[in-house]
Amino acid sequence: MTSSDMQQHPSLSERLARLVSDLQSRGVQISDGVQVQEIPGRGIGVVARRVIPAGERIVQFPVNALLNPRTVKAAILQEISDGGQDAASSIFKSTARKNQDVNERKRLKRHMTVKSQVGKYADLLDSLSSHQVLAYYLYREKLRRDSEWNSFLDVLPTLEMLHVIPLVWDLLDRGRKRLLEYLPASTYDHAARMSNQFWDDLKAVQDIFIKVEDIELFIWAWLCVNSRCLYYEMAEARTSNDCMTLAPVIDFLNHSDQEHCSVQVYNAAQAMKFFGLVTTCSYDVGEEVYLSYGAHTNSFLLCEYGFTLATNKNSELDITAELLMILKRGGRRSCDRDNETAKMESSKLKFLEAHGYLGDYTLSLDTISYRTEVALAVAQVREEVCREPTSDEPQARTLERSQLKAFIAGMSNGWKFKAKSTEMLKAILEEVVKNSDIVLSMSNDEVKGDAENRDNIRRLYVERKHIARAHLGLH
Ligand SMILES: C[S@@+](CC[C@H](N)C(=O)[O-])C[C@H]1O[C@@H](n2cnc3c(N)ncnc32)[C@H](O)[C@@H]1O
């Protein structure tokens, strides 16, 4: 490589060094005890350079240097303040105000000052979720040559590196879309929900900002935000969904299911507010420093972040799809299975929904969730038990309904349903083992695709099979 190549294509360690020095100039303090570096199989990560005790603050970030809806909004409004109408029209769509009252628009036009415009654009920005604002901001900054966030943008994963996320298989395909068919139903449903969310977010962004021409770049930005954001409560946030923040360097910590570090917000000198990262265990030299992203299952980690853990203490077997199939059948024999109307009209589903128990049926290695127990009980009663009582109904039905309701309310241990529930669950779990074996016995040629994706899919089935077998008493 020539020296001009090296300048144009700096190595990862050079880019990381540039980011660290850039952040330091923004007041971010990074302990000399840690180093950001490439970690085989996990992209970039953070490693201890010396022994680090538990309780050491390793990164301290002034909150006004974070990238979140509050700071992004301030940056965009500043740009409009400085650049006037030209700047505003390079960011916002001219029809973004179309819903405003016509008289109000005329009034604003007459008295249009930069100040009044800023207020109007602030309202538009406030109408977006933090994910939408941040994705759009990263997208836009990536298109600018002179972004003040270049050193950060330069170390983010490329879209090609994000091919491990099922949403990317769906949105970009590139021969990977068929991998979706191998996913367990619950993982597939999670990926499908993310896909809907992505298109909703793109629409919300396009309603306000000028057209997103480069969809692939927006996918990249949306996924970077999704897989790197941390939770930071802002007073103006309407819901917890509005509390996303990007904090470069802290976002290089990889996930572990064990407690390793915690994120804290605190006041320091001169009443400055900081977002900090503190160790909760000690580290030896060379050890990787982790953060827990939450008590996530491998299915969740794969969909949201594109990886799975070899052993995950939050492992779960999700049998929602299998149980819903039985509930939708509404106790009919299997020849009625494809009757869509019958499915939609299932009183059992409506009953479960009314009681807050529709969906999310899981088993961990040693427990069956209460939601699953409730669904199994509902699945075994007659459809009529889940309907409104009629004046002429048999007494046995009224009794069964009150037993079911008592179980749901936690007033009875559900002994009446136990035997049948065990039998139904056994059949579901045997099916889970059988289906897992089918996927696990497939050769690489059959599953095709990148080894990483194949391994992640297989891991989901190994985990499903393991939990199913434990409940079948086969370990
Ligand atoms: C918040 S970022 C962490 C920094 C990231 N490694 C990078 O290169 O920028 C989250 C991403 O890191 C990767 N990651 C995090 N924890 C991991 C783990 N335990 N094993 C494998 N990959 C992991 C995944 O690609 C995930 O989407």
The ligand as a Gaussian input file, in Angstrom:
#p B3LYP/6-31G(d) Opt

LIG

0 1
 C      -23.293000      -2.263000      20.239000
 S      -22.446000      -2.995000      18.970000
 C      -20.956000      -3.527000      19.720000
 C      -19.759000      -3.135000      18.876000
 C      -19.567000      -3.933000      17.627000
 N      -18.876000      -5.180000      17.914000
 C      -18.856000      -3.162000      16.552000
 O      -18.034000      -3.747000      15.839000
 O      -19.114000      -1.987000      16.354000
 C      -23.414000      -4.427000      18.802000
 C      -22.923000      -5.374000      17.733000
 O      -21.751000      -6.050000      18.152000
 C      -21.781000      -7.429000      17.818000
 N      -21.800000      -8.184000      19.091000
 C      -22.102000      -7.718000      20.315000
 N      -21.955000      -8.656000      21.241000
 C      -21.551000      -9.775000      20.609000
 C      -21.258000     -11.093000      21.025000
 N      -21.303000     -11.449000      22.299000
 N      -20.882000     -11.994000      20.090000
 C      -20.815000     -11.647000      18.773000
 N      -21.094000     -10.400000      18.312000
 C      -21.458000      -9.472000      19.223000
 C      -23.039000      -7.620000      17.005000
 O      -22.692000      -7.459000      15.654000
 C      -23.924000      -6.477000      17.455000
 O      -24.858000      -6.063000      16.486000

